[in-house]
């Protein structure tokens, strides 16, 4: 992502501290099985640091994606085997939420901070 792209991002809608909060997701991040999270708002800037149980993770990329563009490789970033598994998990967290292919989400990709 270029500096131009970074500066064209809209203001954050939440803070990086709220990016990954569910215990099961935190565990997946700490195990290296979850390297991205999708949210309905922008929670972090590129380069921002997320702290989870004393470990630091840097936000590498932030971009918009539609649910219809999700592939199994994206579900694996989230710690799931397939888009269908990811979809069912999200819908279980948000009863009544529609899964619409044109719906957009903010993708936040992160990696461990190298010591």
C-alpha positions as a LaTeX table, in Angstrom:
\begin{tabular}{lrrr}
\hline
Residue & $x$ (\AA) & $y$ (\AA) & $z$ (\AA) \\
\hline
Unk1 & 0.00 & 0.00 & 0.00 \\
Unk2 & 1.42 & 3.37 & $-0.92$ \\
Unk3 & 1.48 & 6.43 & 1.30 \\
Unk4 & $-1.12$ & 7.95 & $-1.01$ \\
Unk5 & $-3.49$ & 5.06 & $-0.32$ \\
Unk6 & $-2.89$ & 5.35 & 3.45 \\
Unk7 & $-3.82$ & 9.03 & 3.47 \\
Unk8 & $-6.98$ & 8.43 & 1.45 \\
Unk9 & $-8.48$ & 6.17 & 4.10 \\
Unk10 & $-11.48$ & 7.62 & 5.91 \\
Unk11 & $-11.27$ & 8.31 & 9.64 \\
Unk12 & $-11.27$ & 5.30 & 11.93 \\
Unk13 & $-14.65$ & 4.31 & 13.38 \\
Unk14 & $-13.17$ & 2.48 & 16.37 \\
Unk15 & $-9.80$ & 1.85 & 18.04 \\
Unk16 & $-7.21$ & $-0.83$ & 17.42 \\
Unk17 & $-7.81$ & $-2.12$ & 20.97 \\
Unk18 & $-11.23$ & $-3.34$ & 19.81 \\
Unk19 & $-9.98$ & $-5.02$ & 16.62 \\
Unk20 & $-9.71$ & $-8.53$ & 18.08 \\
Unk21 & $-11.59$ & $-9.02$ & 21.35 \\
Unk22 & $-13.29$ & $-12.44$ & 21.38 \\
Unk23 & $-11.31$ & $-14.97$ & 23.40 \\
Unk24 & $-11.48$ & $-17.57$ & 20.64 \\
Unk25 & $-10.14$ & $-15.05$ & 18.10 \\
Unk26 & $-7.37$ & $-13.88$ & 20.44 \\
Unk27 & $-6.30$ & $-17.52$ & 20.84 \\
Unk28 & $-6.21$ & $-17.99$ & 17.06 \\
Unk29 & $-4.07$ & $-14.85$ & 16.62 \\
Unk30 & $-1.66$ & $-15.96$ & 19.34 \\
Unk31 & $-1.37$ & $-19.40$ & 17.66 \\
Unk32 & $-0.64$ & $-17.75$ & 14.29 \\
Unk33 & $-3.84$ & $-19.16$ & 12.75 \\
Unk34 & $-5.60$ & $-15.78$ & 12.39 \\
Unk35 & $-3.76$ & $-13.06$ & 10.47 \\
Unk36 & $-6.68$ & $-10.80$ & 9.51 \\
Unk37 & $-10.02$ & $-9.63$ & 10.77 \\
Unk38 & $-12.93$ & $-8.09$ & 8.93 \\
Unk39 & $-15.06$ & $-5.40$ & 10.51 \\
Unk40 & $-17.89$ & $-3.17$ & 9.37 \\
Unk41 & $-15.73$ & $-0.14$ & 10.20 \\
Unk42 & $-12.09$ & 0.86 & 10.10 \\
Unk43 & $-10.43$ & 0.06 & 13.45 \\
Unk44 & $-6.75$ & 0.64 & 12.70 \\
Unk45 & $-4.23$ & 2.48 & 10.58 \\
Unk46 & $-1.41$ & 0.73 & 8.74 \\
Unk47 & 1.56 & 0.51 & 11.12 \\
Unk48 & $-0.58$ & 0.67 & 14.26 \\
Unk49 & 0.26 & $-1.86$ & 17.00 \\
Unk50 & $-2.30$ & $-4.22$ & 18.54 \\
Unk51 & $-1.43$ & $-5.79$ & 21.91 \\
Unk52 & $-2.87$ & $-9.19$ & 22.81 \\
Unk53 & $-1.87$ & $-10.86$ & 26.09 \\
Unk54 & 1.53 & $-9.18$ & 26.09 \\
Unk55 & 2.29 & $-9.90$ & 22.44 \\
Unk56 & 2.45 & $-7.16$ & 19.79 \\
Unk57 & 1.06 & $-7.32$ & 16.28 \\
Unk58 & 1.47 & $-4.68$ & 13.58 \\
Unk59 & $-1.32$ & $-3.80$ & 11.15 \\
Unk60 & 0.17 & $-4.41$ & 7.69 \\
Unk61 & $-2.77$ & $-3.64$ & 5.40 \\
Unk62 & $-6.22$ & $-2.05$ & 5.65 \\
Unk63 & $-8.62$ & $-2.19$ & 2.71 \\
Unk64 & $-12.25$ & $-2.69$ & 1.71 \\
Unk65 & $-13.59$ & $-6.01$ & 0.43 \\
Unk66 & $-17.09$ & $-7.21$ & $-0.45$ \\
Unk67 & $-18.45$ & $-10.38$ & 1.11 \\
Unk68 & $-18.98$ & $-11.69$ & $-2.42$ \\
Unk69 & $-15.22$ & $-11.43$ & $-3.06$ \\
Unk70 & $-14.34$ & $-13.67$ & $-0.10$ \\
Unk71 & $-12.47$ & $-16.83$ & $-1.06$ \\
Unk72 & $-11.31$ & $-19.75$ & 1.07 \\
Unk73 & $-7.84$ & $-18.14$ & 1.31 \\
Unk74 & $-9.49$ & $-15.14$ & 3.04 \\
Unk75 & $-11.39$ & $-17.45$ & 5.40 \\
Unk76 & $-8.06$ & $-19.10$ & 6.29 \\
Unk77 & $-6.68$ & $-15.63$ & 7.23 \\
Unk78 & $-9.59$ & $-15.48$ & 9.67 \\
Unk79 & $-8.78$ & $-18.91$ & 11.12 \\
Unk80 & $-11.48$ & $-20.89$ & 9.25 \\
Unk81 & $-11.21$ & $-23.65$ & 6.66 \\
Unk82 & $-13.72$ & $-22.22$ & 4.18 \\
Unk83 & $-15.84$ & $-19.19$ & 3.39 \\
Unk84 & $-18.91$ & $-21.18$ & 4.44 \\
Unk85 & $-17.38$ & $-21.91$ & 7.87 \\
Unk86 & $-16.49$ & $-18.23$ & 8.28 \\
Unk87 & $-19.95$ & $-17.14$ & 7.14 \\
Unk88 & $-21.72$ & $-19.45$ & 9.60 \\
Unk89 & $-19.52$ & $-18.20$ & 12.44 \\
Unk90 & $-20.20$ & $-14.53$ & 11.65 \\
Unk91 & $-23.93$ & $-15.12$ & 11.32 \\
Unk92 & $-23.96$ & $-16.92$ & 14.68 \\
Unk93 & $-22.40$ & $-13.81$ & 16.31 \\
Unk94 & $-24.91$ & $-11.49$ & 14.60 \\
Unk95 & $-28.35$ & $-13.17$ & 14.51 \\
Unk96 & $-30.58$ & $-11.70$ & 11.83 \\
Unk97 & $-27.71$ & $-10.12$ & 9.92 \\
Unk98 & $-28.02$ & $-10.73$ & 6.18 \\
Unk99 & $-25.01$ & $-12.04$ & 4.25 \\
Unk100 & $-25.13$ & $-9.93$ & 1.12 \\
Unk101 & $-22.47$ & $-10.33$ & $-1.59$ \\
Unk102 & $-22.34$ & $-6.56$ & $-2.17$ \\
Unk103 & $-21.88$ & $-5.75$ & 1.55 \\
Unk104 & $-18.47$ & $-4.22$ & 2.21 \\
Unk105 & $-16.19$ & $-4.86$ & 5.16 \\
Unk106 & $-12.86$ & $-3.40$ & 6.23 \\
Unk107 & $-10.04$ & $-5.96$ & 6.15 \\
Unk108 & $-7.26$ & $-5.49$ & 8.70 \\
Unk109 & $-4.24$ & $-7.74$ & 8.05 \\
Unk110 & $-1.64$ & $-8.04$ & 10.80 \\
Unk111 & 1.51 & $-9.91$ & 11.72 \\
Unk112 & 3.63 & $-10.41$ & 14.87 \\
Unk113 & 6.06 & $-7.59$ & 15.64 \\
Unk114 & 9.57 & $-8.91$ & 15.10 \\
Unk115 & 11.72 & $-8.56$ & 18.21 \\
\hline
\end{tabular}
